Amino acid sequence: MTTIEARAVRDDGWWVVTVPIAGRQRATQGRTLKQAELMVRELVSLWAEELEDEELASANVVLTAVGDTQETVDAVRTAQAAAEEAAAAARVAQRSAVALLRAQGMTMQDIARLMGITKGRVNQLTKA
């Protein structure tokens, strides 16, 4: 199955989309990504009919944002991934600290107070 990779750029309140069809770049637009994708599918359908191209008619259309908009989204995704990694590392450190402090004979109440967590959370970490 053929895949058509349409590229969307935000411009003055519109998504302007370029679509490679039959060796040339065609263009359409929409106010929202959903609308832009519908316009791309309609454009592909019209060209498939015009060219009598059944492969084009059944093509899988992939709409991708490019430019500053996508860079902004990528930066957020990168930051989210880093935050998730840091949270995982913090959970490991918490479990290790609780195990170490319990091995030193500290009470759950003292550990909770030192670590700024609840006694219930210390109990959970002890069992983990």
N, C-alpha and C positions, 0 to 999 in steps of 0.2 A: 504494500500500500504506500502511496506517495504521501509525503508530509510536506506541507507548505508552512514555512516559518515566517509569519507576519511580524513586523517590528513596529511597536507603538511608541510615539514620542508625545509628551504633553506640550501643547502649544496654545496659549491664549484661551484656556478653558476647554479645549478639545483634545481628544486623542487622535493624532494624525498617524495613520497606519500605512506602511508600504508593504506591498504583497508581491512576491516574485511569481509571475505567471507567464508562461510561454517565453521565457528568456528576457522578459522586460519587467521593470518595476511598475506596478499599478498602485494607486492610492485610494484611500477612503478615509472616513473619519467618523467619530462618534463622541457624544458628550461624556459617556461613561465607558468603562472597559467592556461591560456587557454589550452595550449598544455597538461599540466598535467591533467587537467580535462577530456580532450578528451581521454587520455591514460587510466584514471580510468574507464571511460565509456566502452572503448574497453575491458579492463580487466574483468569488471563485465559481459559484454556480452559473452565473451569467456567462463568464468566459468559457466554462466547460461546455455550455450549450452552444456558444458562438463557434468554438473550435471543434465541436463534436468530439470531445475528448472524455471518454468514460473514466479513464484513470484520474483525470483532474476532478471530475464530478464526485468521485468517491474519496478524494484526498482528505487526510487528517490535517486540520488546521490548528496550528499552535501560535497563540498570540503572546508575544513577549514584550514587556516594557523595556526600553533602552534609555540611555542618557542619564541625566541628573536624577531623575525619579528613581530609576533602578539602583543607582549608586547609593541613594539615601536608604532605600529598603535593604540593600545588601549590608550597609553599615549597621542597621538595627539588628538584622539577623546575626551578624558577627558578634555584636555586643551581647545579644541574648544567649548565644552559645557560650561565650566567655563567662557570663553570669551563672549559667547552669553548671559549667565546670567548676567554678569557684564554690558554688553551693555544695556540690558533691564532695569537694575537698574539705569543706568545713564540716560536713557530716562525718567524714572519716576521722578528722581531727577531734571532733567531739567524742566519738566512740572511744578513740584511743585515750583521750584525756580522762574520761570517766573510768575506763578500765585501770589506768595507771593510779588514779587517785583512790579508787576502791581498793586496789592492791596495797596501798599505803595505809589502809584502815580508816579512811575518812568516811563519815556518814553521808548518806544521800542528801540530807539537808544541808550539810556544809558544802558539798560539791555543787549543789544547786545554787547556793548563795554565791560561791566563788565564780561560777560560770555564767551566772545571770539567766538561768533557766529554771523551770519548775522541778520540784522533787519528782513529779510524775514522769517528766522527760528524762531525768537521770535514771529512773527505774527502767524506762523503755530502752535507753542506751545500754544499760547493764545487761539486759536480756538479748540485745542484738548481736 
